[in-house]
Amino acid sequence: MRILVIEDEKHIAGFIKQGLQEAGYAVDVAHDGQEGYFLAGTEKYNLIVLDVMLPKLDGITVCKNLRKDKITTPILILTAKDVVDDKVTGLEAGADDYLTKPFAFKEFLARVRVLLRRKEGLVPSTLQVADLMMDLMNHKVTRSGKDIPLTVKEFLLLEYLMRHDGQVVARTDIAESVWDIHFSTSTNIIDVHIFELRRKIDHGHKKPLIQTIRGRGYMIKA
Ligand code: CA
């Protein structure tokens, strides 16, 4: 298994490289976007770890270009904590997952392993609740076989609910996981998105899947 790490901050790149090598992976490091894009296009990798803020060519552009070149290698992007939109932009650009800096290496390695296994088809790449299906690789959602177009935020919110199928999730958990913000009762951003999800997913179906649990949060359940 060979991994390409595109990261300009030398100490982070070194720390990632060492950890991955200790975990048994072969690692190449590129220190700017141009070099990374070149290596990703000319060498064979099982995974690319891609920082967003890079000299010469930013990570989002690198990601977009690789997908345009039909390079399907899984991409894990590293985003800065204060740039909330990076992960949305990254996923829209074709990345498979994201991790916010600073991160614990254990968490990083877990994401790496999931992406590598998912690519090999060893991890289910779909989530299902009743007749609602989510394709995590292609970012597609269907209910009763019918396509449901979602915004990136709606997708992330639904993914979070579906990963906790049958469990009540609190607004605070949703806010932190999906929006990277601390929930404040003065914001209705989550309710607005739930409203939209319901309209798209449950409207016109006999059995609604998204439930409001009063005073506790939301739950998706078959
Ligand atoms: Ca950087």
Residues whose N, C-alpha, C, O or C-beta is under 5 A from the ligand:
A	BS01	CA	D8 E9 D51 M53 L54
